[in-house]
Amino acid sequence: MRPILVTFALIAVCLTLAGQVRAEDFKREKFDETGFVPIFDGKTLSGWHISAKSGHSGKSKNQTGGRWVAENGAIIGSQDIPGNGGIIITDKPYGNFEIALEMNNDFVPDSGLFLRSTEKGQAYQYMIDYHANGNLAGIYGEGLSGGVHQRNFDFTDKVTEIKPHDCPFPLPVKPADWPNFWHHGQWNELRARIVGNPPKITTWIDSVRFMEFEDKEKRHPDAGGIALQVHGGGDSTKQFVRYRNIRVKVLD
């Protein structure tokens, strides 16, 4: 009987390992990290400033743009008073570039990574709508004409569950594999590339390509700041967004 039991045990182990391999067999890309420059020193907000000019700062009558601090090696943001958010934006404008950063947000605040942002928060947005019915790595035209809005999945009411959303770019991770791919409460890497105008925008989560979008018309300036957002509305004064290891490569 012992050989039979050993055989069944080996089969069980092999099936378990096979399932793990299938769940982790994501199409991860390798990136050339040469040319990237840190734009956050991990200690101060040098090179960045808070803008209260966006619509997310209306609760303060555009007097404050949320609460943004550098703590524990990260830029940490929240609403400063209930309903009042805003953006923190680089002093330097960027045109064609690739940006990578790590994110570890609470599953409540609505945030975003703004590409070529104005002081009013008009930008192409890498969506970081980290909440029920929200999305990661979709593209949204924040304050832009034309209704730019591409996303290929939505969260359910749980951070561990997603459901497909109709979109020309297919969802690269099966919903059943999402808990093995995305690690809530840990640092996950987000990456975006924007080139040209009308721009072509590509987004990644942990080296897996999640979106390709090419606009058909020029609706925004060739360059702008890189910004992080805390959305207005509701009350997220006690929930936080966290970003670290922020680096940029300027592209010709």
N, C-alpha and C positions, 0 to 999 in steps of 0.2 A: 504493500500500500504506500510505502514511503516514496518510491519513484513517481507514482501517480500524483501524490500530493505536491511533490516538488515541481512536477510538470505544470500542474494547475497554478501554482504560485508564480512560476516563471511567466506563464501566459498572462496572468493578471498584471504583473509588473510591466511586461511589454506593452500591454494595452494602455496602461496608465501613462507610461512614458510616451507612447505614440500620440495619445490625446494631448499631452502637454506640448509636444513638438508641433502638432497641427495648430494649437492655439497660439503658439509663439512664432509661427512661421510667417511673419509679416514682411512685406516688401520694403525693408529698410534700405535707405540710400546712404552712400558714403559721400562726405563733403570735403572739399579742399578748404582747410581752415586757415591757410596762409592769407594774409591781407586783412584779417579781422582785427579791429581795434576796440578795446573796451570803451564804452561811453558812460559807464557808471563805476565809480571808484570803490564802491562797497562800503563807504564810510560817510560820505556827504552827498548833497544834491548838487554839487558843483557841475555846471554844464547844463543844468535843467532849471526850469522855472514853472511855477504854478500859474495857470491861466483860468480866470473866472469869467471869461467872455463867452463860453459855450452855453447852450440852453440848459445844460445840466446843473448850472449854478444859479438858476432863477430863484430858488428859495431864499438865497441870501441877497437877492436883487443884484446879482453879479458882483458882489463885493468880495467873496471868497470862493475858492475852487476846490473845496474838499480839504481833507487832512492828508498830507504827504510827508513822510519822514524816512530817513535812512536809519535802519536798525537791523542788527544781526546780519549784516552783509546784504541786505535787501532793501529795495524801495517798497514801502508799505503804505497803502492808501485806504481811506475809508471816507464816508461822509463826515463832515465836521459838525453839522447839525442835521436833524432828521430831514431827509429829502434833498439835501444839498450836496451835489458831487462836483465834478469838474475834471480837468486834465492837468497832467504834468508833462511838459513838452521840452524837447532839447532846444538849447539856444541856437544851435547850428542847424541850418536846413540841409536836406539831402534830396538827391534826385533819383538816380538809379542806384539801388543798393540791395544788399541782403542783410537781414537782421536775425539774430538768434538770441534767445533768452530762456531762462528757466522760470516756471510759474508754479506757485503752490497757494492757490486761493481757497478761501472758504466757499462752500457750496451755497451761496446766497447772492453775493453782490454781482451785479451786471458790470462787466468791464470790457476792455478792448485795447488792441494795439493799433494805433493810428499811423498810417503811412502817408507821408507828404501832408501833414496836418497844418492848418492855419491856426491862429490864436483862438478862433471861434470853434475849433474842433471839426472843421470841414475836412474830410479826409477819406481815403479808402481804408476801411477798417478790417483788420483781421479780427474776426469775432471771438471774444472771450466771454460769451454770455453763459456764465457758469452757474446755471440755476435750472429749475424745472422748466421744460419746454425751450431751453436755450440750446446753444450750439458752440462748438469750438472749430476754428480754422475755416469757417465760412467767410465770404467776402460781402461787405456791406458798404454802400455809398453813404457815409455819414454826412448829412447836410448837402449832398450832391443831387443834381437833377438826374432823372432817368430811371429811378427806382432800382438801382443796382443792389441785388440781394441774392446771393447764391449760397446754398447750404445743402449738405447731403445727409445730415442726420439731426435729430433732436434728442435731448435728454428726456427721460420720463421724469417722474417726481423723485427718482433715485439717481445718484451720481454713477451708480454701477450699471445702469440700464440705459440703452439708447435705442431709438427706432429710426428707420430710414426716412429721409425727406426727399421728395422728388427733386432731382437736379441733374443737369447734363453730365456732371463729373461723378462717376460711380463711387459709392462708399467703399474705401479700401479695406476696412476691417468689419468682419461680420459682427452683428450685434451680440451674438452668443460669445464672441471672443473678446468683447470690450473689457470685461473685468480683468482679463489677463494682460491687456494692452495698456490701459490707463490706470495709474496708481494714485488714487486720491489720498491727500495728506502727505504726499511726497513731492519732490521736485521733478517736473516733467518739462522737456524741452519743446519750445515752440519756435518755428522758423518761418520767415517769409522773404520773398524776393519780388521786387517791383522794378520793371524796366520799360522804357519807352513812354510815349504819350500820344495817343491812347495807350494806357499801360497794359502789360501782361503781368499778372500777379499769380504767384505760386505759393502755396502754404504747405507746411509740414507739421506733424505732431510726432515727436520722438523719432525723427528721420523717416517717417512714412508720409508720402505725398497724399494730402487730403483734398487739395483743390487746385485747379488751373482755371483761370479766368482771364479773358482778353477782351477789354472794352472795345466798343466799336466807334466811339467818338471821344473827342477831347472835351472833358467837362471840368478840368481842374488844372492848376498850375503844374509846371514841370518839376517843381521841388517844394519841399515844406519840411516841417519838423517831424520828429518821431515822438509820439505821445502815448501815454498810458491814461486810461480813463476809469473813473468811478461814476457810475450812472446816477442821475438824479431820481427823485421819487422814492416812495416808501420810507423805510428807516433801516439803513445799514450802517449805523454809527458804531455798532459793536461787531460787525463782520468786516473782514479785511481781504484786500488783494495784496499779493506779494510777488515781486519780481527780482531776479538777481542774475548775475553773470550776463549782463546785457552787452552785446558786442555787434559791431557793424562792419561790413565790407563794402566800400564804395566801388561801383561797377562802371566801366567805361560805357 
